[in-house]
Amino acid sequence: MSHPSPATVGQLKQIGYRPCSVKDELRRNLIAKLRKGEELFPGIVGYRDTVIPQIINGILSRHDLLFLGLRGQAKTRILRMLPELLDEWIPVLAGVEINDDPIAPRTRTGRRIIAEQGDDAKIEWVHQTDRYHEKLATPDVTIADLIGEIDLVKHAEGRYLSDESTMHYGLIPRSNRGLFAINELPDLAPRIQVGLFNVLEERDIQIRGYPIRLELDVCLVFSANPEDYTNRGRIVTPLKDRIGSVVRTHYPESADEGIEITHQNAWLKREDGVSGSAVKVTMPRFMEEIVEEVVRLARSSPHVSQASGVSVRTSIANAETVISNAERRGILTGESHVVPRICDLNHLIASCRGKIEMTLAEEDGAEDKLIQSLIGEAVKNVFNRIADVDDYPAITEQFKGNLTFPAGDDLPATEFVANMKAIKSLPQSAAALAKEMELDGGDPATLASVGEFLLEGLYVNNRLSKYNARGKTFFKK
């Protein structure tokens, strides 16, 4: 990346550079993108008509922003995309510890350099990626970390305490002419939050009661969880009052949006790469819908703490787990192409644990039982959207005897399809259902997946029963 050519203040003036505050810079570049019809925050799904307008209005208003939302709602991801609205390069005065404008310096050091060197003062160029700094709020964060501290060594050299040059700058001054983000703001101790008052309103800082005043040009952005923000009230009220706009985020409003987010973030292609297994795993749409439905049901379950939320990371981890178990089957059976089946969903318990917080602390194993219940309900909802359970009486009739059907996750697709042939009309019904879902019913791996989905649909609608024995699953009447 090559920066502009001017190397002195005089050369900078010749190209017509004019000072601009960081919030005006964000506003100017945002307006340019809007007029060109460019996509803002590419890759962020489901926020176009809800969250992004809030962000646009906040930037146009030159506000500091707080992103308020439950875990896994892309708050940090959006924060880290805000620097794309900055100029690619900005000039700063060389020899100043923090970024200072060469034409309108705000620091004493910058003004002294300009007074002494004039147009010959050297400048440096800073890229937009170096103008964003982020701090995760933890209880041990101090004022010195964020704002700064008196450097006693510099003071011992004979400098006055009221001189800004005695300071050891914290993260916020070092973010001058840029963006500074604090993740999980409520986790900052209240006395540290109080230290942000002047930065947000008066745009200056003071250290340890000494009259050190440093005018800052910085845009502050925060993230917070509403459980902390409202219920426990750990953002002190005057700080809330000083934050210009509170942008409320949300989970995907439709299953399609959730699936798209999973496609963006989950590791789904396993056959290639340095750790490639040479097993191609193809995830059918109905399995993607079931994985997403599990999380959507959890977000409305009375047994799940909705204040904590159920992150989209749950969908991502679950999709990867289903893919991994199908891949494991392919490795063990020697199949080069596998399709995930309903039996692979049994392993979602591992990737859901800890991500779904129950409302009450119940007996051991309650979490696993809840997850199994959500999986069963998800299969039922998806199956009933796609098929009519009353269309398969011929299949259920054949189970009235002592017929059982094995469906473990260790069965290769060819063996599963061979077992299907023992039940009249099951292969044909599975093939027809596959065609209806625009899947290749002639592929054994796909036919096996759809066949088990059909049997499981009959089970969750109480047309069949199911039991486990010796680590295997069997369907029966």
C-alpha positions as CSV (number, residue, x, y, z in Angstrom):
1,M,0.0,0.0,0.0
2,S,1.5,3.3,-1.1
3,H,0.6,6.4,0.8
4,P,0.4,10.0,-0.7
5,S,3.7,11.6,-1.6
6,P,3.8,14.9,0.5
7,A,6.4,14.6,3.2
8,T,6.3,18.1,4.8
9,V,3.6,20.4,6.0
10,G,4.3,22.8,3.1
11,Q,3.8,20.0,0.5
12,L,0.7,19.0,2.3
13,K,-0.8,22.5,1.9
14,Q,0.1,22.5,-1.8
15,I,-2.2,19.5,-2.5
16,G,-5.1,21.4,-0.8
17,Y,-5.3,19.3,2.4
18,R,-7.8,20.6,4.9
19,P,-8.2,19.5,8.6
20,C,-11.2,17.3,9.3
21,S,-12.4,15.7,12.5
22,V,-12.8,12.0,12.6
23,K,-16.6,12.1,13.0
24,D,-16.9,14.5,10.0
25,E,-14.6,12.1,8.1
26,L,-16.8,9.2,8.9
27,R,-19.9,11.2,7.9
28,R,-18.3,12.4,4.6
29,N,-17.3,8.9,3.5
30,L,-20.6,7.4,4.5
31,I,-22.5,10.0,2.4
32,A,-20.3,9.2,-0.5
33,K,-21.0,5.5,-0.2
34,L,-24.7,6.0,0.1
35,R,-24.8,8.2,-3.0
36,K,-22.9,5.6,-5.0
37,G,-25.2,2.8,-3.8
38,E,-22.3,0.9,-2.3
39,E,-23.1,-1.9,0.2
40,L,-22.4,-1.0,3.8
41,F,-21.0,-3.7,6.1
42,P,-20.8,-6.5,3.4
43,G,-21.3,-9.9,4.8
44,I,-23.6,-8.8,7.6
45,V,-26.9,-10.7,7.1
46,G,-30.3,-9.6,8.2
47,Y,-29.5,-6.1,9.3
48,R,-30.2,-4.1,6.2
49,D,-33.6,-2.8,7.2
50,T,-33.2,-2.8,11.0
51,V,-29.7,-2.3,12.4
52,I,-27.8,-0.6,9.5
53,P,-30.2,2.4,9.3
54,Q,-29.6,3.0,13.1
55,I,-25.8,3.0,12.4
56,I,-26.2,5.4,9.5
57,N,-28.2,7.8,11.5
58,G,-25.8,7.7,14.4
59,I,-22.8,8.4,12.1
60,L,-24.7,11.2,10.2
61,S,-25.4,12.7,13.7
62,R,-21.7,12.5,14.6
63,H,-22.6,10.4,17.7
64,D,-20.6,8.0,19.8
65,L,-22.3,4.6,19.4
66,L,-23.2,1.8,21.7
67,F,-24.1,-1.6,20.1
68,L,-26.6,-3.3,22.4
69,G,-27.4,-6.9,21.8
70,L,-27.2,-10.5,23.0
71,R,-24.2,-12.6,22.5
72,G,-23.5,-13.7,18.9
73,Q,-25.3,-10.8,17.2
74,A,-22.2,-9.5,15.2
75,K,-21.6,-6.5,17.4
76,T,-17.8,-6.9,17.4
77,R,-17.8,-7.7,13.7
78,I,-19.5,-4.5,12.9
79,L,-17.2,-2.5,15.2
80,R,-14.2,-3.8,13.3
81,M,-15.8,-2.9,10.0
82,L,-16.3,0.8,11.0
83,P,-12.7,1.8,10.0
84,E,-13.7,1.1,6.4
85,L,-15.6,4.4,6.6
86,L,-12.3,6.3,7.4
87,D,-10.0,7.9,4.8
88,E,-7.5,5.3,3.5
89,W,-4.6,7.6,4.6
90,I,-4.3,10.6,6.9
91,P,-1.2,12.8,7.5
92,V,0.1,13.2,11.0
93,L,2.9,15.3,12.5
94,A,6.2,13.4,12.8
95,G,7.8,13.6,16.3
96,V,4.4,13.6,18.2
97,E,3.6,10.7,20.4
98,I,-0.1,10.7,19.4
99,N,-1.6,11.3,16.0
100,D,-1.9,15.1,15.6
101,D,-3.1,17.1,12.6
102,P,-0.2,18.9,10.7
103,I,-2.3,21.9,9.8
104,A,-4.3,22.3,13.0
105,P,-2.3,20.6,15.8
106,R,-4.1,20.1,19.2
107,T,-1.1,19.0,21.3
108,R,1.4,21.4,22.8
109,T,4.2,19.4,21.2
110,G,2.6,19.6,17.8
111,R,2.1,23.4,18.1
112,R,5.7,23.8,19.2
113,I,6.9,21.9,16.2
114,I,4.9,24.0,13.8
115,A,6.0,27.2,15.5
116,E,9.7,26.2,15.2
117,Q,9.7,24.5,11.8
118,G,6.7,25.9,10.0
119,D,6.1,24.4,6.5
120,D,9.3,22.3,6.8
121,A,7.9,20.2,9.6
122,K,7.9,16.5,8.7
123,I,4.7,14.5,8.3
124,E,3.9,10.8,8.3
125,W,1.0,8.9,6.8
126,V,-1.2,6.6,8.8
127,H,-3.4,3.9,7.2
128,Q,-7.1,3.5,8.2
129,T,-6.4,0.0,9.7
130,D,-4.0,1.6,12.2
131,R,-6.6,4.1,13.4
132,Y,-8.8,1.6,15.1
133,H,-8.0,0.3,18.6
134,E,-10.1,-2.1,20.7
135,K,-10.1,-3.0,24.3
136,L,-12.1,-5.8,26.0
137,A,-13.5,-4.5,29.2
138,T,-12.4,-6.5,32.2
139,P,-12.6,-5.7,35.9
140,D,-8.9,-5.1,36.1
141,V,-8.8,-2.4,33.5
142,T,-7.5,0.9,35.0
143,I,-7.7,4.6,34.2
144,A,-4.0,4.4,33.2
145,D,-4.8,1.7,30.6
146,L,-7.5,3.8,29.0
147,I,-6.5,7.4,29.5
148,G,-3.0,7.5,30.9
149,E,-0.7,8.1,33.8
150,I,1.9,10.6,35.0
151,D,5.3,9.4,34.0
152,L,7.4,10.0,37.1
153,V,10.6,9.6,35.1
154,K,9.7,12.5,32.8
155,H,8.6,14.5,35.9
156,A,12.0,13.9,37.5
157,E,13.7,15.3,34.4
158,G,12.3,18.6,35.4
159,R,9.0,18.8,33.5
160,Y,5.9,20.3,35.1
161,L,3.0,18.1,36.1
162,S,0.7,20.4,34.1
163,D,2.7,19.6,31.0
164,E,1.2,17.0,28.7
165,S,4.7,15.7,27.9
166,T,4.9,14.2,31.4
167,M,2.1,11.8,30.5
168,H,2.3,8.1,29.6
169,Y,-0.6,8.0,27.2
170,G,-3.3,5.3,27.4
171,L,-5.3,3.7,24.6
172,I,-7.8,6.5,24.1
173,P,-5.2,9.3,23.5
174,R,-3.3,6.9,21.3
175,S,-6.5,6.5,19.2
176,N,-6.6,10.2,18.6
177,R,-8.0,11.0,15.1
178,G,-9.4,7.5,15.0
179,L,-11.9,5.0,16.5
180,F,-11.6,3.5,19.9
181,A,-13.9,0.5,20.8
182,I,-14.6,-1.0,24.2
183,N,-16.2,-4.4,24.1
184,E,-18.6,-5.4,26.9
185,L,-18.7,-2.0,28.4
186,P,-20.7,-3.0,31.6
187,D,-17.7,-5.1,32.7
188,L,-15.8,-1.9,33.4
189,A,-15.7,-0.9,37.0
190,P,-18.0,2.1,37.7
191,R,-15.1,4.3,38.8
192,I,-13.4,3.6,35.4
193,Q,-16.6,4.4,33.5
194,V,-16.6,7.7,35.3
195,G,-13.2,8.4,33.8
196,L,-14.8,8.4,30.3
197,F,-17.2,11.3,31.1
198,N,-14.8,14.0,29.9
199,V,-13.7,12.1,26.9
200,L,-17.3,11.7,25.7
201,E,-18.7,15.1,26.5
202,E,-15.9,17.6,26.8
203,R,-13.5,15.7,24.5
204,D,-10.5,16.2,26.8
205,I,-8.7,14.2,29.6
206,Q,-7.4,15.0,33.1
207,I,-5.0,12.9,35.1
208,R,-4.9,12.4,38.9
209,G,-6.4,15.9,39.5
210,Y,-3.6,17.7,37.7
211,P,-4.7,20.3,35.2
212,I,-3.5,18.4,32.2
213,R,-5.9,19.1,29.4
214,L,-5.5,17.3,26.1
215,E,-8.1,18.0,23.4
216,L,-8.9,14.7,21.7
217,D,-10.5,14.0,18.3
218,V,-11.8,10.4,18.7
219,C,-15.0,8.5,18.0
220,L,-15.8,6.1,20.8
221,V,-17.9,3.0,20.1
222,F,-19.0,0.3,22.6
223,S,-20.7,-3.0,22.8
224,A,-22.9,-4.3,25.6
225,N,-25.3,-7.1,26.5
226,P,-28.8,-5.9,27.4
227,E,-28.9,-8.2,30.4
228,D,-26.0,-6.2,31.9
229,Y,-27.2,-2.9,30.4
230,T,-30.7,-2.9,31.8
231,N,-31.2,-5.5,34.5
232,R,-28.0,-5.2,36.5
233,G,-27.5,-1.6,35.4
234,R,-23.7,-1.8,35.4
235,I,-23.4,1.1,32.9
236,V,-23.5,4.2,35.2
237,T,-26.3,6.5,34.3
238,P,-24.3,9.6,33.4
239,L,-22.3,7.5,30.9
240,K,-25.4,6.2,29.3
241,D,-26.5,9.8,28.9
242,R,-23.3,10.8,27.1
243,I,-23.5,8.1,24.5
244,G,-25.2,9.6,21.4
245,S,-26.9,6.6,19.8
246,V,-27.7,3.1,21.1
247,V,-28.0,0.6,18.2
248,R,-30.0,-2.4,19.1
249,T,-29.0,-5.7,17.3
250,H,-31.0,-8.9,17.0
251,Y,-30.8,-12.5,16.0
252,P,-31.7,-13.6,12.4
253,E,-35.4,-13.0,11.8
254,S,-35.8,-15.9,9.3
255,A,-34.3,-19.4,9.0
256,D,-32.9,-18.5,5.6
257,E,-30.9,-15.7,7.1
258,G,-29.6,-18.0,9.9
259,I,-28.6,-20.6,7.3
260,E,-26.8,-18.0,5.2
261,I,-24.8,-16.9,8.3
262,T,-23.9,-20.5,9.0
263,H,-22.6,-20.9,5.4
264,Q,-20.5,-17.8,5.8
265,N,-18.9,-18.8,9.1
266,A,-18.9,-22.6,9.4
267,W,-16.1,-24.9,8.2
268,L,-18.1,-27.1,5.8
269,K,-15.6,-28.2,3.1
270,R,-13.4,-31.0,4.5
271,E,-12.0,-32.9,1.6
272,D,-9.1,-30.6,0.7
273,G,-6.4,-28.6,2.5
274,V,-3.5,-29.6,4.7
275,S,-5.8,-31.8,6.9
276,G,-8.1,-32.9,4.1
277,S,-9.8,-36.2,4.6
278,A,-10.6,-36.8,0.9
279,V,-14.2,-37.3,2.0
280,K,-16.7,-35.0,0.4
281,V,-19.6,-34.1,2.7
282,T,-22.8,-32.7,1.1
283,M,-25.2,-31.1,3.5
284,P,-28.8,-31.3,2.2
285,R,-31.1,-28.4,2.7
286,F,-33.5,-30.2,5.0
287,M,-30.6,-31.0,7.4
288,E,-29.5,-27.3,7.3
289,E,-33.1,-26.3,8.2
290,I,-33.1,-28.8,11.1
291,V,-29.9,-27.5,12.5
292,E,-31.2,-23.9,12.3
293,E,-34.6,-24.9,13.7
294,V,-32.9,-26.3,16.9
295,V,-31.5,-22.9,17.7
296,R,-34.7,-21.0,16.8
297,L,-36.7,-23.3,19.1
298,A,-34.2,-22.7,21.9
299,R,-34.7,-18.9,21.5
300,S,-38.4,-19.3,22.3
301,S,-38.2,-22.2,24.9
302,P,-39.4,-21.4,28.4
303,H,-36.7,-23.7,29.7
304,V,-33.9,-21.5,28.1
305,S,-32.8,-18.2,29.6
306,Q,-33.8,-15.7,27.0
307,A,-31.9,-13.0,28.8
308,S,-28.6,-14.8,27.9
309,G,-29.8,-15.6,24.4
310,V,-28.7,-18.4,22.1
311,S,-25.9,-17.3,19.9
312,V,-25.6,-17.9,16.2
313,R,-22.3,-19.6,17.1
314,T,-24.6,-22.5,18.3
315,S,-25.8,-23.0,14.7
316,I,-22.3,-22.7,13.4
317,A,-20.9,-25.2,15.8
318,N,-23.8,-27.6,15.3
319,A,-23.4,-27.5,11.5
320,E,-19.7,-28.3,11.9
321,T,-20.5,-31.2,14.3
322,V,-23.0,-32.7,11.9
323,I,-20.5,-32.4,9.0
324,S,-17.8,-33.9,11.2
325,N,-19.8,-37.0,12.2
326,A,-20.7,-37.6,8.6
327,E,-17.1,-37.2,7.7
328,R,-16.1,-39.6,10.4
329,R,-18.5,-42.2,9.0
330,G,-17.0,-41.7,5.5
331,I,-13.4,-42.2,6.9
332,L,-14.4,-45.4,8.7
333,T,-16.4,-46.9,5.9
334,G,-14.1,-45.8,3.1
335,E,-16.8,-43.8,1.4
336,S,-15.6,-40.8,-0.7
337,H,-19.0,-39.0,-0.6
338,V,-21.3,-38.9,2.4
339,V,-24.5,-37.0,3.2
340,P,-25.4,-36.2,6.8
341,R,-28.3,-38.2,8.2
342,I,-30.7,-37.8,11.2
343,C,-28.5,-40.1,13.3
344,D,-25.7,-37.5,13.1
345,L,-27.9,-35.1,15.0
346,N,-27.4,-37.1,18.2
347,H,-23.9,-35.5,18.5
348,L,-25.3,-32.0,18.6
349,I,-25.4,-32.3,22.4
350,A,-21.7,-31.8,22.6
351,S,-21.7,-28.6,20.5
352,C,-24.8,-27.2,22.3
353,R,-23.5,-27.7,25.9
354,G,-22.7,-24.4,27.5
355,K,-24.3,-22.4,24.7
356,I,-27.9,-23.0,25.9
357,E,-28.4,-21.6,29.4
358,M,-31.3,-23.1,31.2
359,T,-33.6,-21.0,33.3
360,L,-33.4,-23.3,36.4
361,A,-30.6,-25.4,37.7
362,E,-32.2,-28.8,37.4
363,E,-30.9,-32.3,37.9
364,D,-27.8,-33.7,36.2
365,G,-28.4,-34.4,32.5
366,A,-31.3,-31.9,32.2
367,E,-29.4,-29.9,29.7
368,D,-28.8,-32.9,27.5
369,K,-32.4,-33.9,27.7
370,L,-33.5,-30.4,26.7
371,I,-31.2,-30.5,23.7
372,Q,-32.5,-33.9,22.6
373,S,-36.1,-32.6,23.0
374,L,-35.3,-29.5,20.9
375,I,-33.7,-31.8,18.2
376,G,-36.9,-33.9,18.0
377,E,-39.1,-30.9,17.8
378,A,-36.9,-29.4,15.1
379,V,-37.1,-32.6,13.0
380,K,-40.9,-32.6,13.4
381,N,-41.3,-29.0,12.4
382,V,-39.1,-29.4,9.3
383,F,-40.6,-32.7,8.2
384,N,-44.2,-31.4,8.6
385,R,-43.3,-28.4,6.4
386,I,-42.0,-30.6,3.7
387,A,-44.2,-33.7,3.8
388,D,-47.6,-35.0,5.0
389,V,-47.2,-37.7,7.5
390,D,-50.5,-39.3,6.4
391,D,-49.1,-40.0,3.0
392,Y,-47.1,-43.0,4.2
393,P,-49.6,-45.6,5.7
394,A,-48.0,-48.4,3.6
395,I,-44.7,-47.9,5.4
396,T,-46.1,-47.8,8.9
397,E,-48.3,-50.9,8.2
398,Q,-45.2,-53.1,7.6
399,F,-43.9,-52.3,11.1
400,K,-47.0,-53.8,12.8
401,G,-45.3,-57.2,13.0
402,N,-41.9,-57.6,14.6
403,L,-40.1,-55.7,11.9
404,T,-37.2,-53.4,13.0
405,F,-35.1,-51.2,10.9
406,P,-31.4,-50.4,11.9
407,A,-30.3,-46.8,11.5
408,G,-27.0,-46.2,13.2
409,D,-24.4,-43.6,12.2
410,D,-21.9,-46.3,11.5
411,L,-23.8,-47.8,8.6
412,P,-22.5,-47.0,5.1
413,A,-25.0,-45.5,2.7
414,T,-25.1,-48.7,0.5
415,E,-26.0,-50.9,3.4
416,F,-28.6,-48.4,4.6
417,V,-30.2,-48.4,1.1
418,A,-30.1,-52.2,1.0
419,N,-32.0,-52.3,4.3
420,M,-34.5,-49.9,2.9
421,K,-35.4,-52.3,0.2
422,A,-36.7,-54.8,2.8
423,I,-39.6,-52.3,3.5
424,K,-42.0,-52.1,0.6
425,S,-42.5,-48.6,-0.9
426,L,-39.8,-47.0,1.4
427,P,-37.2,-46.6,-1.4
428,Q,-39.8,-45.3,-3.7
429,S,-41.2,-42.9,-1.2
430,A,-37.8,-41.7,-0.2
431,A,-36.9,-41.1,-3.9
432,A,-40.1,-39.2,-4.4
433,L,-39.4,-37.1,-1.4
434,A,-35.9,-36.4,-2.5
435,K,-37.2,-35.3,-5.9
436,E,-39.7,-33.0,-4.2
437,M,-36.8,-31.4,-2.3
438,E,-34.7,-31.2,-5.5
439,L,-32.2,-33.8,-4.4
440,D,-30.7,-36.6,-6.3
441,G,-32.6,-39.7,-5.3
442,G,-30.4,-41.9,-7.4
443,D,-27.4,-41.2,-5.2
444,P,-27.2,-43.8,-2.4
445,A,-25.8,-41.3,0.2
446,T,-28.6,-38.9,-0.5
447,L,-31.3,-41.6,-0.6
448,A,-30.1,-43.0,2.7
449,S,-30.3,-39.5,4.2
450,V,-33.8,-38.9,2.9
451,G,-34.9,-42.4,3.9
452,E,-33.9,-41.9,7.5
453,F,-35.5,-38.4,7.5
454,L,-38.7,-40.0,6.4
455,L,-38.6,-42.7,9.1
456,E,-37.7,-40.1,11.7
457,G,-40.6,-37.9,10.6
458,L,-42.9,-40.9,11.2
459,Y,-41.4,-41.4,14.6
460,V,-41.7,-37.8,15.8
461,N,-45.3,-37.8,14.6
462,N,-46.0,-41.0,16.7
463,R,-46.4,-43.3,13.7
464,L,-43.4,-45.4,14.7
465,S,-41.3,-45.9,17.8
466,K,-37.6,-46.1,18.3
467,Y,-35.1,-47.7,20.7
468,N,-31.4,-48.0,21.2
469,A,-29.5,-51.2,21.7
470,R,-25.7,-51.9,21.6
471,G,-25.0,-48.4,20.5
472,K,-27.4,-48.7,17.5
473,T,-30.7,-47.2,16.7
474,F,-33.7,-49.2,15.6
475,F,-37.1,-48.1,14.3
476,K,-40.2,-50.3,15.1
477,K,-43.9,-50.0,15.5
